[in-house]
Amino acid sequence: MSKLTFHYWTSAATMILAAHSLAASTPAEISLAGFVAGRNLFKSDATSPQTSFDDQWARMVRIASSDRGMFTDPAAEAIWSEAQLDARRALATLARIAEIDNKKPSDWDVVVSSLKAAGEDTKNKDRQEWGKDLWVRLLMEFGKTSLQKEFRTAEWALDTKLAELSSTVRPPYTGQGIGIVHLPSWQGAYDNDLLILKNQTGQDLTRPAVFVTFQGRDGKQVTHLHHALMWANNQQVYFKYPYYETDYAPGQTVNVPTRVEVSVIYPDGLIRDAKVWSREEYDNTVRGYINDLKLTRVFLGEYVEEGSGKLYYPGVKFSITGVRRLPVKRITVRLVRRGETAEAYWDWNKYLPEGDEVVLRSPSFARFGKNDPPEQKQVIVEFTDSSAPATFAW
């Protein structure tokens, strides 16, 4: 390649890159996209986080049927077109689910058929088809479950694509001013993350598109898009993001958050704010959650199993309630008697479901026999995502 040709090629490439960098969507265009594709802002934390079939159907119809050419920027328009394809795929899946719901036997039909089948005399005559409704129902429900999974996959792809729109907007960038309070679900200990946002910009924001992005310690990222006709100055809005998947929505948050970024794009500009989770702040939040935990516990003395003669050392039996599950790293049991201390630990490294009974015995406790039990018992629970332990003593 000659120097002249190389110079021409590099100059052309520079011009193309420059033209591309100048092309961008406008805040007004993003605001309109948010109005079409976003979910509502909620004025109360009592709002249910569950997403129904009807909610999803209406949202997918809005996105799939919106006009082409919403964006003057080719890159933003391409993103929107791909999002529409994802919405159409999701809508097709919902249509198949609706077909199953319309065709499957009703609850009453299933009950009646099952009762008739159970009462049939099959000794003297062939079995009739009374029980068929039950099997048809089971087969169709299995198909519906598979379609719901397919829908959740399509919606995840849609939301991931919509998240790209916020990076295409052209200035003006009008600064910060969003107050962010975030209470994570603690890896599913609670059903939802709670996010509280406050408009602290000093102005009412008309028709805002609100992008909320969670970043996790494991690298996972989730973005949600919301909209409103008006977000008044100093008004708080609330979101609950389910940790667990539901029939018509995938899990909507991350395991251990490291950052929450909020971008508010309205026709006149862009506001961006973020909350960064430090290890210390996360530990303090976990300490607050520990207050919700309740331990049902009992000391177990040693005993010899009748017949086998097997010796069972002293220990404890306990269960934890107050949350759905706990991300447990290690459990330590400590026994104290007249200044004498013995302890043993068990590496757990898994979730401990609410109400599950845990029995921990150890040779380390052999000295605490039947006739001289410990005066104090402690169960110390350490967690996989925090250095803040929970200590229960009795």
Order of alpha helices (4+ residues) and beta strands (2+ residues): alpha-alpha-beta-alpha-alpha-alpha-alpha-beta-beta-beta-beta-beta-beta-beta-beta-beta-alpha-beta-beta-beta-beta-beta-beta-beta-beta-beta
